[in-house]
Amino acid sequence: MRWRPVAPAGVPHLSTKDETYRGFLIPKGTLVVGEYSSYSTVLTTGNTWAALHDPEVYDAPEEFTPERFIKHKYGLKPSHGDAWRNTMPYGAGRRICLGMSVAENSLSINGTCPDCAFLTAVPKLLWAFRFEPVGEMSTDKFEPGHLTAPAQFECKFTPRNAQIADTIRSEYEEARALLQQHEI
């Protein structure tokens, strides 16, 4: 979420009345896009990209380096301390994303288990499958638009071994039987 935030420019807002900001008049009805300053750690309406790619906060912010989280729980430069919100991709203040909890819980394998809440779906998928691109795949190609979405690519998921494949089939059948009880 830090490397490629879903809404890199945040959510633009519309001014409801004339406002003066830093000596500039913002007339009523103006579309306002966010500003970010690493010095004040202010995120106004949402330039999420700037906040999450600030070289004063992150070493090599343009690089995909998951090991940065070994040095600091939020992936920051070790000298930065803990004065940072891990909710930054969801916005700030009273306009923070209402779906934040849903998104976080959808990544969690079992959000109700205090001993395993730190686990996410990604490690479970990596445990179960080998992922192989079919054809060309690039981490630098994205769909055009306001939201960040990777360019489409084909990917082959292969169970890592026969025992894992049997477990996946068994869990699928158990879940399918349970879900069929609720079909209309």
N, C-alpha and C positions, 0 to 999 in steps of 0.2 A: 504494500500500500504506500510505502514511502517513495519507492523508486519510480513507480508509475501510478500516481493517484488517479482515481476514477474521474474526479472533477477538478482538473488542474487549475482552472481559473476560479474555482469556487462557484457559488451561485450568485449571479449578478442581481442587484437590487435596483428598485426604482425609487428616486427621492419623492417623498409625498409633499414636500414644501421646499421653498428656497432655503438653502443652507450655505454657510460660509465655512470652509475647511482650509486651514493653513493659508488664509488670505484669499482663497479662490471661491468665487460664487458658484454653487451648484444649483442651477435652477430646478424648480419643481418639474417632475417628469423626466429627469435625466437618468439614464442607465448608469449605474455605478458598479465598477468592478473593483475587487479588493486590492489592498496594499499590504505589504509586509515589510517590517524592519527588524533585522536581527538584533539591533541595539536595544530596542524597547520590547522585543518579543511581542509586538502587537500584530494581530491578524484582524483586520477590520472585516470586510465582507468576504474575503476569502482567497487571496492569491496563494492557494495551497502549494502550487508548484514551487514558488519562490521560497516559501517557508520550509519545504521539505528538501530543497536543493541548495541551501545556504552553505557555502564553503566555510563560513566561520563556525558552523554548527556540526557539519558532517565532513569527514575526510572523503575526498573523491566522490562527491554526491551523485555524479552522473554514472558511476559504475555500480553494477549489480554485485555487491559483496556481502552476502549474508553473514559472513564471519565477523562483521562489525558489531553484531549483537553479543558476541563473546566478551568483547572489551567493555561494553556499556549496554545496560538493559534496553535502552531506546536506540541503540546504534549510533549514538552521538560521539563526538571526539571525547576521549576520556577526560580531558581537562574541562569539559563543559559542565560537569556536575549533573544533578538530577532535576534542575529547574526547567523541565520541559514536559509538555503534555503528550502522552502516547495517543491521545484522541485527536491530534492535529488534523489527520486526513478527513475528519468528520466536521470540521469547521470550528466555530468558537461562539462563546456567549449565548445569548438567548436564541440565536438562530442555528445552534448546533443541530446536526442531522438527527431527526427523530428516529430514524431507522438504525442508529448506531448499535443499540443493544441487539437488535435482530441480526445485523451483519456480524457482530462479534460472536453471537451464539451460534450462527450458522457455520462458523469456522470451527467451533468447539465440538469435539467428539461427544462429550458428555458434560455440559455446563453445570450439572447438579452434583457432580462428584468432586469434592474438595481436593482429593488426592490426585485427580487426573484432569482437572480443569485447564491446566496449562497445555495439555495436548491439543493439537489441531488436526483437522482433516488432512492437511498436506502430508505430515509424516505418516499417517495411516495409509494414504494412497502410495507413498513412496515405499512403504513396507510391502504392500501387496503387489505392486505392478512395476514393470519396466516400461518406460515411456520412450518411444522412438518416433521421430518425425518421419512422415511419408512425404518425400519430396523436400522442397526448400522451406526452411523456417528461419525467421530472423527476429531478434529481439528489438530491432530498430524500425520495424514496419508496423504502422498503426492505421486503423480506420479513421477517415477524416471526420471531424465534428467536434463538438464542445466537450464530449466525454472521451476518456482514454479507453480504447479497446484494441487489443492486438489484431493485426491483420489475420484473416482466416488462414488456417493451415491444417493439414491433416496430421493426425497423431495416432499411433497404434499403441494400445494398452495391452500388455501381455502379463498374465500372472507370473510371479517370480518362480513358482514351483507348483507341483501337482497338489501338495497339501494345502497351499494357499488357495488354489483354484477350487478345491473341494469345500473349503471353509466359505468362500464367496458364494458358491452355489447353494450351500446349506442355509446361509444367512438370508440369501435372496428368497428362497422358497418359504422360509419362516416369515419374513416380512410380507411377502406377497399374500400368504394365507391370511395374515392379520388385516392387511389393507383391503382385501376383497370383502371382508365382513361389512365394510363401510361404503361399498359402492352402491350407487342408486340404480 
